[in-house]
Amino acid sequence: MKTVTISTDAKTSRILIGERLGNLKNYLPPGRAIIITDENILEYYGDVLPDLPVVVMGQGEKSKTLETLHDIFDKLLEYEADRSTFIIGIGGGIVCDVAGFAASIYMRGLRFGFVSTTLLSQVDASVGGKNGVNFRRYKNMIGSFSQPEFIICDDQMLATLDPVEFRAGFAEIVKAAAIRDASLFEYMENNFKAALEMDGPTLEKLIYESVRIKASVVEKDEKEKGERRKLNFGHTFAHAIENLTDMLHGEAVSIGMMLAARLSEKLGFLEGTAVIRIEQLLRNFALPVSLNLDPDQVINTMKKDKKREGDAIHMVLLDRIGYAFTHEIDYKQLEGLLYDLCQYR
């Protein structure tokens, strides 16, 4: 097992990579605890969960809503949860996002931790203290910054994932390498087959390195005032794509990264050879790199993005693999560029 620690002004969060769900009880504080999870986790792992009250929420983006929060709060009241109650979110990114947000605002804040059960959640979604729900199909419009006390990343649980969902998780690892670590990017180029075959040491390394990168960024900028914006490489496009389609988050991020890489090239920051390497690596993980998009719809959706400031938006671009920077771009300029970018197939 490997441990990564995120230390912020408010809290220390431990990410336990290679720990097992069966050891969850060793990390629970004294007192009462309540589990928030979904039906899939109960089906596959119900016999391994601690004997605790369980709140079951729905699955998929359609469950990441204020209505789901209302249902969770009703159950917490029914279970007589108080300020000493510890919340455990067990599931993928959606469960962790919702459970963390519910814990962060119920009675002005409860302590909580996660057992992260998908690759995307282990390498990104559950890490860093962002919690929230969608609003009218717009991603994570209502949320909070609040760190879990621990995150258990049990890589053995990845074996029950749908293969498409498993592959989608690699998009976030590619992102981490593209913005921060050229050597990790090269390692993925050389070891993608082992990763797709769920080779234990390879997966553990990829999860650890991705978490390490995110932790180093979050410690410097927990509330996303500057440095943490770089973690959004590809995500501004991706959130628009998710709003307009039914794609998985990782699939949308893959396309978003290609658009951001091509935008970086078009603006003169990134060499074409680097764009080709990014595209090939994403293809190696069987991730999509293009989509028939209406540029007007994409722009109109992006205007609802949280990163908008007036008539401009902060885009994350690359000037080489392993180095990202933020670049403020006017919507009118971006609209013109998008018409060209969306022609790629």
N, C-alpha and C positions, 0 to 999 in steps of 0.2 A: 504494500500500500504506500502511496505517496500523498503528501499533504501540502497544499498551498494555502497560505494565509493572506487574507485581505484585512488590513488594519486601517480604519478610518477614524475620524474624530469621535464618531458616535459608538462604534462597535468593532469587534474583531470577528471575522467570519472564517471558518475553516472549511476547505473543500477537500474531501477525503476520497482520493482516486484509487479505486480498486478495493474499497471497503464493501461489505456485503449487507444487503437488506436485513438478513437474519441477526445482525449485530446492532440494529437500530436502538434497541433498549439500552445499550451501553452509553448512548449519547443523550438520553432524555434527562432533563433535570428532575429533581424531586418534585412531587406534586402531580397535579392533574394534567393530562394531555389529551388532545383530540386530533384525529386524523381527517384530512380532507383529501379525497382521491376520486377516481372515476371507475366506471364499471369494468373496464378492461383490466385494471390493476387488481380489482377484487377477484375477477375470474382467474387470473394467472397466479396471483400471489396472496390471495386471501388467507390461506392456511399458514403463511409465514408472518403475517402482520401481528404486531403486539395486540393483546386483548384490551383494546381501547375503543371508546365511542368513535363512530365513523360517519362523516358527512360525505355523501356521494353526489358529485356534480356531473353534468353532461360532458360530452366529448366534442372536440373540434372548435374552430373559431366561433361558431354560432353560440357556444356556451360562455364565451369570454365577454360577458355583459353585466350591466347593472342588475338585471333581473336575477342572474345567478348569485350575485352578492346578496340580494335580498333573501334568497332561499337559504344561503349559508348562514346568514345572521339569524334567521328563524330557527335553524337547527342549533346554533350556538346558544341561543336563549333557552331552547328546550333542554339542552344538556347542562344548563346553568353554568356556562362558561363565565369566569370572572377574570380580573386583571392578573391573577396568578396562573391562569391556564396557558399551557404551551401548545402551539399549533404545529402540526406536521403535515406538509404538503407532499404527497407521494404520487408522482406521475411525470408527464412530460412538461414542456414549456408552458402550455396553457394552464395546467393544474397549478404549477409553481407560481405563475404570474397572478392567478386569481387568489390562491391561498395566501400568498405573501401580501397581496393588497388587502384582503379581508383581515388578516392578522394585524396589519399596520394601522388600520383605522378603527377596528372594533374596540370599544372602550378606550379610545385614544392610543391604542397600541398594545399588542401582546407579543411576547417572545415567540419565535418560530424557527423551524428548520425544514430542510427538504431532503427527500430521497428522489434523486433525479433518474428517470427511467428510460429516456431516449438519448440518442447521441447528440442531437441538436441541443437538448436541454443541458446535458452534461458539459458540453464545451462552451455554451453561451447563455442560453435563456435563463437558467436558474442562478447564474453567477453574476454578481455585481450589484445586487440590491435594487434593480428596477422591477417594480410590480405594477400591475394595472389591468384595465379592461378596455375593450374597444367601445366606440360610441358611434352609432349610425354608420357602421362599416369602416370607420376610420381607426387605424391601428393605435392602440395604447394611448388614446386621447385623455383618459382619466386614470391617474395613477400616483405612485409615491416612490420615494427613495427610502428603502429600509432594508438593512442587511439581515439575511438569515444567520443564525448562530452557527449552523453547520450545513453542509451539503454532502450527502453520501452519493458518490458516483459508482454504482455497481455495474461494471461492464458486462457481467454475465446476464444481466437483464436485457441486454440488447438483442439476445438471441430470439426473443419473442416478438421483435419488431417486424412489421411489414417491410419487405426488402426496399420498396420505394422510399418509405419513411427513413429507413436506416441510411440509404445513400444520400438523402437530402441533408442529413446532418453534417456531411463532409463539407458542404458549402461554407459553413461557419469556420471550419478549420482552415480551409483555403483562404478565407478572408483574413484570419489572424496572421497567417504566414505572409500574405500579400502586403499587409500594412506594416509589419513589424519584424519579420524574421525570414530573410532570404534563404538561410540554411534549412529551415523547416520546410519551406516551399520546395527546395531541391529534394529533401528527404521524401516528401509526398510524391514527387515525380518518380522517384526510384522505388517506392514501396506501396504504390496504390493497390496492387493486386493483393498483397498480404492484408492490407487494411480491409478491403472488400470481403476477403475470406474470413474476417474476424480473428485474425491472428492476435493472440492475447498481448504479447509484448509490443507489437506495432500499435494496436489500439491504445494501450495504456500510455505509450509515448505521445501519440497524437493528442489524446485528451489532456494529458499533463501539460504539454507545451502550449496548447491553446488556452487552457485555464491560466497558466503562468503569465502569458501575454496579457490576457484580459485583466488579471489581478494587478499587474504592474501599472496598467493604465488607470484603473479605477482608484487605486491608492492615491494617485496624483490628482484626480479630478472626479470625485464621486458624483457630483451633481451635474456633470456634463456642461461645464462652462467653457471648456477649451479642448484639452487633450483627449477627453473621452469621446468627443465627436468623431474621432478617427475610427472608432469601432463601428460607425455607421456606413463604412465603405459598401456601396451597392444597395444600402437599405432604403435610401430615399426613393430610388426607382422601384425597389422591391415592394415597399408598402403600397405604392400606387398599383403595381401589378396585382398584388393580393386583393386589393379593393375591387379591381376590375375582373378578376378571374377567380377560379377555385383552386389555384395552385397551392402546394405546400409552401411553407415559409422558406425552407431551404432551396426549393426550386426557384422561387421568385428572387431570392438573394443571388443565386447563380446568374440569372439573367441580368439582375441589377448590377452585379459586378462587371459583367461584360460591357454593359452600357457605360458604366463609370470608367472602365479601362479605355474604351474607345473614345470617350469624351476627353480623357486625359491625353490620349494621342492626338486628337483633333485640335486641342488647344496648345499642342507643342510641348507637353511635359513628359510624355512617356514614349519610348521607342516602340515601333511596330513589332519587333521581335519579342518584347515582353508581353504585348497583347496576345500574340500567338501562343506563348507559353501558358498564359492564364487560361486561354480558351481550351488548349489541349488538356490541361490538368482537369478542368471541369468535365470535359468529355470523357476522360479516363474514369471518372467516378459516375458516369452515365447521367450527368446532370444537364439540364437544358441550357443552351447558350443564346437562344433567340426565340422570338415570339412575334406573331403578327399583332402589332399594337397601333392604335390610333393616337398619334402624338397629341392631338387636342385633348383627348380624354386623360392621357397621362399627365399633361400639364395641369389641367383643371383639378385633378386629384392631388397632385403634388402641392398645390396651393393651400391644401388643408394640413400639410405636414407641420409638425411641431417645430421643426427647425427653420421655418419661414421667419424672416424679419423684414417687414414691409414688402417691397417689391423684389426682394432678393431672397436667396436661400443659400445656406452653407452646404456646399458639395464636398465630399471627400474624394480626392483624386490621388494618383500615384505619379511620382517622377522616376521611380524604378521599383522593381519588386523588393519588398521589405521596407519601403519608406512611403508613408502617406502624409498628406497635408490637407488642410481645409482651404477652400477657395470660394469666396462669395461670388455668386453669379446671378445676374439679373434674369428675371423670368422671361423677358422678351428675347434675350440672347439665347437662353436655354431652349426656348421654344423653337427657334430657328435651327439650332444644332440637333434637336431631337428629330426633326423631320429627316435629317440625314442618318442619324443613328438607328432609327426604327426601320430603315430600309435593309439592314443587315439580316441575312437569313442563314 
